Amino acid sequence: MVNGYQATSLKEALKILAKESVTPYSGGTDLMIDPEEHATFLFLARISEMKNIIEDTEYLRIGAACTFTEIIENELVPEILKEAAAQIAAPAIRNLATIGGNICNGSAKGDSALILFATDAKLRLVSSRGERVLPIAEFYLGRKKTALKSDELLVEILIDRINLSNYYYKKVGARDALAISRVSFAAILNVADGKIVNCMTAFGAVSDIIIRRPDIDAMLVGKTTKEAKVVKKEYIAAYDQAIIPIKGRISAEYRKAVCMNLLRDFLESNGI
Amino acid sequence: MMINFILNGQKVVSTAKANERLLDILRTEFACTGVKCGCKEGECGACSVIIDGKLVNSCMVAMGYVESCTVMTIEGYRKTERFAVLDTSYASVSAVQCGFCTPGMVLASECILAKNPNPTEAEIREGISGNLCRCTGYNAIVQAISIAAKEGKGLW
């Protein structure tokens, strides 16, 4: 085909990527909004190595070319990711759009990327030279800028097999369907033997990069709910400093107010 | 160097480039003008088609993606028994006004019923949530789909 390659294996795709000037095309739903006239696409939808959702002893491994419909329908996927995926766009977009594309698009508004930040997911990047595994927070370098090299593909997303069932997720959009996040927030809080063992929060659509501050969340770890209440003010103040929203279609003040409200609601819903 | 796929049950070959939009090629090369162009950014659903059994916005699909796929547009779907049921149910409650969203809406209806022959109202609304209609206010469309589910027993 002219201006395109249809790859059927990862090896074949990486070979083309190393030699030719091509744009990896997974679901296409971001690319086709404004396609470059002379772009040559490398179609990834038939690469089986990028379509699996499997568990091993350490991780849940989600193939980067899995569509959001496939993610919603898969029983291994944690509810927090399913809930976020189900709120993306509408069924016809979710049938095409992939989790890998959502990440590689490099936007802080990516609704699945938010969940991957909150869960400290890792990305398996593969090229014909070899492969590396990068924490998602290191993958994002700025607005629409990622650490992906021109000969690399995001092949899999690795999520630690920790308990993700006690989660909080809110997407604030202008309407239910086909809405871009104005602010989004995801958090996980686990308590064992009366003490908080993890607190993981992430704020999306606020800044150029999704905000994830494990150093601030650490203030609550190791504490009982009662002890957490004592440092609550300090914790909220730390986020108040850390969150510097940018003005987009909506004001920075609005974004900030919503972030802080969601953070408080998350704490309150956990008795803090 | 051609792109081969099945369009409405027929094997076809397109001379289009792999980076062209399926929407444009369906309308120009294959004269499937029932596939409407509303927004070209995946926001309105007027260009909905069914690829390998799944509803997609054809404006968001590059031609290279459809190589070896099965594509159904309203032109093919209207020859089916299921369409006849939807046609009658849509007409019975005046679920069509200007008609611009209708081809996409009918294909979305098909995908709702193919997945679940007895959808709840919430499932119907979710299923058409990517198909915008400026005329009807949606209630008549939701009703039409639920009538089709009853009248078309056994077809889905």
Chai-1 contact restraints between the chains, C-beta under 6 A:
chainA,res_idxA,chainB,res_idxB,connection_type,confidence,min_distance_angstrom,max_distance_angstrom,comment,restraint_id
A,M1,B,I3,contact,1.0,0.0,6.0,A-B,restraint_1
A,M1,B,A18,contact,1.0,0.0,6.0,A-B,restraint_2
A,M1,B,G64,contact,1.0,0.0,6.0,A-B,restraint_3
A,V2,B,M1,contact,1.0,0.0,6.0,A-B,restraint_4
A,V2,B,K17,contact,1.0,0.0,6.0,A-B,restraint_5
A,N3,B,K17,contact,1.0,0.0,6.0,A-B,restraint_6
A,N3,B,A18,contact,1.0,0.0,6.0,A-B,restraint_7
A,N3,B,N19,contact,1.0,0.0,6.0,A-B,restraint_8
A,G4,B,A18,contact,1.0,0.0,6.0,A-B,restraint_9
A,G4,B,G64,contact,1.0,0.0,6.0,A-B,restraint_10
A,Q6,B,E67,contact,1.0,0.0,6.0,A-B,restraint_11
A,G28,B,M60,contact,1.0,0.0,6.0,A-B,restraint_12
A,G28,B,A62,contact,1.0,0.0,6.0,A-B,restraint_13
A,T29,B,G42,contact,1.0,0.0,6.0,A-B,restraint_14
A,T29,B,M60,contact,1.0,0.0,6.0,A-B,restraint_15
A,M32,B,M60,contact,1.0,0.0,6.0,A-B,restraint_16
A,I33,B,E41,contact,1.0,0.0,6.0,A-B,restraint_17
A,P35,B,N19,contact,1.0,0.0,6.0,A-B,restraint_18
A,A39,B,N19,contact,1.0,0.0,6.0,A-B,restraint_19
A,F41,B,A18,contact,1.0,0.0,6.0,A-B,restraint_20
A,F41,B,N19,contact,1.0,0.0,6.0,A-B,restraint_21
A,F41,B,A62,contact,1.0,0.0,6.0,A-B,restraint_22
A,F41,B,G64,contact,1.0,0.0,6.0,A-B,restraint_23
A,F43,B,G64,contact,1.0,0.0,6.0,A-B,restraint_24
A,F43,B,Y65,contact,1.0,0.0,6.0,A-B,restraint_25
A,A90,B,S129,contact,1.0,0.0,6.0,A-B,restraint_26
A,A90,B,G130,contact,1.0,0.0,6.0,A-B,restraint_27
A,P91,B,L55,contact,1.0,0.0,6.0,A-B,restraint_28
A,P91,B,G130,contact,1.0,0.0,6.0,A-B,restraint_29
A,A92,B,S48,contact,1.0,0.0,6.0,A-B,restraint_30
A,A92,B,L55,contact,1.0,0.0,6.0,A-B,restraint_31
A,A92,B,V56,contact,1.0,0.0,6.0,A-B,restraint_32
A,A92,B,N57,contact,1.0,0.0,6.0,A-B,restraint_33
A,A92,B,G130,contact,1.0,0.0,6.0,A-B,restraint_34
A,I93,B,G42,contact,1.0,0.0,6.0,A-B,restraint_35
A,N95,B,K54,contact,1.0,0.0,6.0,A-B,restraint_36
A,N95,B,V56,contact,1.0,0.0,6.0,A-B,restraint_37
A,L96,B,V56,contact,1.0,0.0,6.0,A-B,restraint_38
A,L96,B,M60,contact,1.0,0.0,6.0,A-B,restraint_39
A,A177,B,S129,contact,1.0,0.0,6.0,A-B,restraint_40
A,L178,B,E43,contact,1.0,0.0,6.0,A-B,restraint_41
